[in-house]
Amino acid sequence: MAPPRALAATLMLATAGLAGCAKDTAAAQGDFTPVYGGIETILLDGDLVNFRVAMTGARDGEDVAAFARCAAAQYALIRGFGFARHVRTNVAQEAGKWRGDAVYTISAALPRGLKTIDAEVTVRDCGAQGIPTI
């Protein structure tokens, strides 16, 4: 067994190493300070809805897709529906401005498919993450 002093030194080195990893990870992710722009909603056909969103400060396309998902969830609730199903999302970036063009179907019952969202749960999650809805 190692002497207490050697064990303490080993623990201190290990702790310092882990702290360094945490700082490196935070630096690699950068500061996430999104600025959410407008949300444009276009009813395409009955339950098919197009959402166009804009933002700056996104880390990647998933941040833009999340903004569109939040808009779709809130729209479903406003229309008296509880669910939405993702059809497609296109994301583009130009000069630091991100744009998303997403299509969702909205429905009262859980739709078939893998990319479904519970509108009430999603809106609550969006609020917790600071992502605005309609």
C-alpha positions in Angstrom: 0.0 0.0 0.0 1.3 3.5 -0.9 2.2 5.9 1.9 -0.6 8.4 2.7 1.5 11.3 1.4 2.1 9.6 -2.0 -1.6 8.7 -2.2 -2.7 12.3 -1.6 -0.3 13.5 -4.3 -1.7 11.0 -6.8 -5.3 12.1 -6.0 -4.3 15.7 -6.4 -2.7 15.1 -9.8 -5.7 13.1 -11.0 -8.1 15.8 -9.8 -6.1 18.5 -11.6 -6.1 16.4 -14.7 -9.9 16.0 -14.7 -10.3 19.8 -14.1 -8.2 20.5 -17.1 -10.3 18.2 -19.2 -13.5 20.0 -18.1 -12.0 23.4 -19.1 -10.8 22.0 -22.4 -14.3 20.6 -23.2 -15.9 23.9 -22.3 -13.5 25.8 -24.5 -14.0 23.5 -27.4 -17.8 24.0 -27.2 -17.4 27.7 -27.0 -20.0 30.1 -25.5 -23.4 29.4 -26.8 -25.3 32.7 -27.0 -28.0 32.3 -29.6 -30.1 35.1 -30.9 -33.4 33.8 -32.2 -35.0 35.6 -35.1 -38.5 35.3 -36.5 -40.7 32.3 -37.1 -42.7 32.2 -40.3 -45.6 29.7 -40.3 -47.1 28.6 -43.6 -50.1 26.2 -43.7 -49.4 24.0 -46.8 -52.4 21.6 -46.7 -54.7 20.7 -43.9 -52.3 19.2 -41.3 -49.0 19.9 -43.2 -47.2 23.0 -42.0 -44.0 24.7 -43.1 -41.9 26.6 -40.5 -39.1 29.0 -41.5 -36.9 30.1 -38.7 -33.8 32.3 -38.5 -31.1 32.7 -35.8 -27.5 33.7 -35.2 -25.1 32.2 -32.8 -26.0 28.6 -33.5 -23.4 26.0 -32.9 -24.6 23.9 -35.8 -27.7 22.9 -37.8 -29.2 21.0 -34.9 -29.7 24.2 -32.9 -31.7 25.6 -35.9 -33.6 22.3 -36.2 -34.4 22.5 -32.5 -35.8 26.1 -32.9 -38.1 24.8 -35.8 -39.2 21.8 -33.6 -40.1 24.2 -30.8 -42.1 26.3 -33.2 -43.9 23.3 -34.6 -44.8 22.0 -31.1 -46.3 25.4 -30.1 -48.2 25.7 -33.3 -49.7 22.2 -32.8 -50.9 23.3 -29.3 -52.3 26.6 -30.6 -54.3 24.7 -33.2 -55.7 22.3 -30.5 -53.5 19.3 -31.5 -51.2 17.3 -29.2 -48.7 15.9 -31.6 -46.5 16.6 -34.6 -44.4 14.5 -37.0 -41.3 15.7 -38.6 -41.2 15.5 -42.4 -38.0 17.3 -43.2 -35.7 20.2 -42.2 -33.3 22.0 -44.5 -30.7 24.3 -42.8 -28.4 26.9 -44.4 -25.9 29.3 -43.1 -24.7 32.5 -44.8 -22.6 35.2 -43.2 -23.2 34.0 -39.7 -27.0 33.9 -40.1 -28.7 30.5 -39.9 -32.0 29.7 -41.6 -34.2 26.6 -41.2 -37.0 25.5 -43.4 -38.9 22.6 -41.7 -42.1 20.8 -42.5 -44.2 19.0 -39.9 -47.6 17.4 -39.9 -49.8 18.1 -36.8 -52.4 15.8 -35.4 -54.6 15.1 -32.4 -53.5 11.5 -32.0 -49.9 10.2 -32.0 -49.0 9.9 -35.6 -47.3 6.9 -37.1 -43.6 7.2 -37.8 -40.3 7.5 -35.9 -39.9 11.3 -35.7 -43.0 12.2 -33.7 -43.1 14.7 -30.9 -45.5 15.2 -28.0 -46.2 19.0 -28.4 -46.9 19.7 -24.7 -43.7 18.0 -23.5 -41.6 19.6 -26.3 -42.9 23.1 -25.6 -42.0 22.6 -21.9 -38.6 21.3 -22.8 -38.0 24.3 -25.2 -38.8 26.7 -22.4 -36.4 25.0 -20.1 -33.7 25.3 -22.7 -34.5 29.0 -23.4 -35.7 28.3 -27.0 -38.6 30.5 -27.9 -41.8 29.2 -29.6 -44.4 31.0 -31.6 
